[in-house]
Amino acid sequence: MSNGSFGQTGRLWISWLLVGALLGYGVVQTALTAAKLFTG
């Protein structure tokens, strides 16, 4: 398990997945809030 390139790629994927999850969560929360406002 001394393949450094795989470790870097793995961390890159994990970081991108975390960023995507946070962005997706923010978008969902914004959409839910907007839906509540529009539906009164």
Secondary structure by P-SEA (a helix, b strand, c coil): cccaaaaaaaaaaaaaaaaaaaaaaaaaaaaaaaaaaaac
